[in-house]
Amino acid sequence: MNPGPAYAPIRADEKDRLIKSHLHMVSFLAERMVSQVPAFMTREDISSAAMVGLVDAANRFKPSMGVLFKTFAEKRMRGAVLDEVRRMDWFSRSLRQKQSRIAKTMEALEKRLGRPPEEHEMAAELEMDLESYRQALGEVSYLGCVSLHETIEDTPDGPTMLDNIEDQNSPSAVEMLENSELTQELARQIDRLTDKERLVVSLYYYEELSQKEIAEVLELSEGRVSQLHSQALIKLKTSIKRSQRTGAGQAFPAR
């Protein structure tokens, strides 16, 4: 049975057309991600990795996927940049251990308190002073450590938290919320963040401001914005994982 043209692999000339017509995404993505990766990774490094992701997207794309190529390509390009970060092995073993310790401590403290812990509570639990705790948050704040682009299920191709916030093909935000339990749970957990944490997440992921721009808007240092971003995303991922284990929406009582 002939599957029809909609399900057939795209031709080589069509792949070339897709790549050429979306080349502008490479520089755009490099500009957006330059503040989200380690300082030693230059725009050229990011652009090179993003280009690899664009070519990979063109090779993998099928019209039957039911998504726009732009949407599919952006995810593959971001993934390629993160793969390059991991390949360069910038994230030291000690830093990974530090991030893991913060996340596990937050999960245990959140379970005990029945609510997301405050900064001073986390610092006390980790036997740190507040400034040392904030410094630790800053050290693990890069995209490779905590980000809405990171997968929830700790698998390379799993859904990300951002997938459940942004869906340009969805008719409306209301329908998007109604159609995804995970989206509803993420919305509930975002609402549980502190006011400043919510603002940072909103400005960074919805308004797509850089950390420098957010710092200017909130009249904070870039370092403090980085700390708030890191803590907010660790809270979200910890809460989402717990709610998935216990049943969506049942992890904590509503505030």
N, C-alpha and C positions, 0 to 999 in steps of 0.2 A: 504493500500500500504506500502510495506516495504521500509523505508527511506534509507536503506543500511548502511553498517558499518561506513562509513565516518561521518554520522550524529548521530550515536548512542552514548549515554553517555559512557565515558571510564569506564572500570571495576576497582574494588577496588585494584586489584594487579597492574594495570597500574598506578593508582594514587600513590601507594607506590613507584613504580619504578621512576616516575617523581620526586617525592620528594627527594628520595635518590640520583638520578643522578644530582640534582641541588642544593644539600646542600652547595656546595662550594660558591654559590651566596650569602649565608647568611653572611659569614665572609667578602666577597668582598664588599658587600653593606654597612656593618657596618663600614668598613675602609673608604669608600668614603663619608659616611654621618656623620661621627663623628664630622667633622668641620662645619656641616650645621645645627646642632641642638643645643639647649642650653647646656651649659657646664655641668650641673648637670645630663644630660642624658648620661650614660656610654655606652661603647661598648656593654656590656652585655644587657643593656636595649634595645639598637638598634637591637642587634642580636635576642633577644627574640621576639620583634615585627616583625622583618623581617621573622622569622620562622613562625609566625602566618600567615603572608601574603603569604608565600610559600605554606602552607597547604591549605589556602583559594583558592589560584590560582589552585592547583591541583583538588580541589573539584568543581571549576567553569569551568574549561577548557573543551572545546569541539573542536575536530579537524575541525569542520565546520566553526570555527571562521576565518580560513584562515590566522592565524598568528602563529609564532613559540611559543612554550610554554615558552621559555626563555624570549621573549619579553613581553608576557602577564604576566608572573610571576614577572618580575622586576617592572612593574607598580604597581601590587597589593602589592608587598613587600614595595615599597616606600610609597604607600598609607597607609599601616599598620603602618609604622614608624611615619608618620605624624599624624595618628589617635591617636597613643600613646602619642605624644607630646601634642595634644589637650586634651587628657584625663587627662594628668598630670596638665593641666591648668596653664602652665608656663607663658602664654602670658597675662599679666595683662590687665584689662579694660583700664587703663590709657595709656598703650602702644598701644593698639588697636586704641584708639582715636587719638593718636599721628600719627600713620601710616595713618589713614583715613584723617586726616587734611593735611598731606603732599601730599597725592594723589589728594585730591580735589583741593588744592591750585595749584598743578602742572597742573591739567586739565584746571582750569580757566585761569591760566597765559599762558598756551600753546595756548588756544583758542584766547586770546587777542593779543598775539604776532605773532601768525601764525607760530610758530616754537618751538621746545623744549627749555625751559628756562635754562639759565646758573645758576650755583650754587649761585652766588652773587645775582641774581635776585630772586631766590627762598627764600634766606635768608631775603632779604629786604621785600618781600611780606608777609613773616611769622613774620616780625618784630623781627628777630633774627640777631645776628652777624654771620659771616660766620662759625666761630668755633662751635657755638652752633648748627647751622644747620647741620654741619657735624657730630656732636656728636649725634644728633637725628637720622640721617641716620644710624649710627652705631648701635643704640639701636634697630632699626627695621629691621636689615639686615639678621636675621636668615631665614632659608628656610620656616618656617611656616608663615612668613610674606610676603616676596617677593621672588619668584623663578620662573624659567622657568618651574618647575614641577607643579606650582600652576595652577589651572584651569582658563581659560579665562572667562568662563561664571558664575563663582561663584557657581557651582554645583559640588558635590563630584565626579561624574563620567563624567564630561564634558571634552572636549579636553584641553590639556595643550599647552603652547607655545612651549615646547620642542618637543611635538608630531609632530609639523610642521617644525622642524629643522632636527630631526633625524628620519630616517626610514630605518632600515637596510635591509628591504625587497625590497626597491625601487632600480631599476637598476642603476640610476644615479641621481646626484644632479639636473641636468638640467630637467630631467623628473619629479622629485619631485616638482620643482618650477612650471613647466607648469601645473601640475595636481592639484594645490591647491592655490586658491586665497588668503587664509589666510597665507600660506607660503610666497607668494609673498609680501603681505603687511608687514609681520613680517620682511622680508629681507629689505624692504624699510625703516622700522622704525629703524632697527639696524644700517643701513647706516647713520641715522640722529643722532646717538649718537656721543659724543665726541670721539676723538682718543683713549684716555685712557679707556673710558667706553667700547668701542668696543673691545679693547684688553683684558680687564678683562673678558667680556662675552665669547670671543673666547677661551681664555686659560682655563677658568673654565668649560665650557660646551662642547667644541670641543676637547681640549687637556686633559681635566679632571685633571688639576693641582689643588692642594689644594691652599687655600688662602695664606698659608705660602710660597709655591713654587712660586706663582704669585708675591708675594711681593719681593722675591729674584730676579726674572726675571726683574721686572719693577723698582727695587731699590726703593721701597716704603715700608712704614710700613704696617703690617697686618691690622691695623685699617683703614688706608686710602684705602686699597683694598676693605675692607668690605663696606666702605662708597660709593665707586665708583660702586660696585656691586649692592648695594641697590638702589642707584639713577638710574642706568641704567635700572633695572627691573621695578621700579615704572614708569619710562618714557615709557617703552615698553608696559606695561599693560594698562596704561592710553591712549596711542596713539591707541593701537589695539581696545580697547573698543570704543573709539570715532569714529574710522574709520568704525567699524561695524555698528554703529548707523547712520553714514552719507553716507555709501557706501564705499567699500574697495578702498583705494588709493585716496579718495577724501577729506580726513581730512585736509591736508595741501598741499601747493604747494611744488614742489620739490626744493631742494636747488641747 
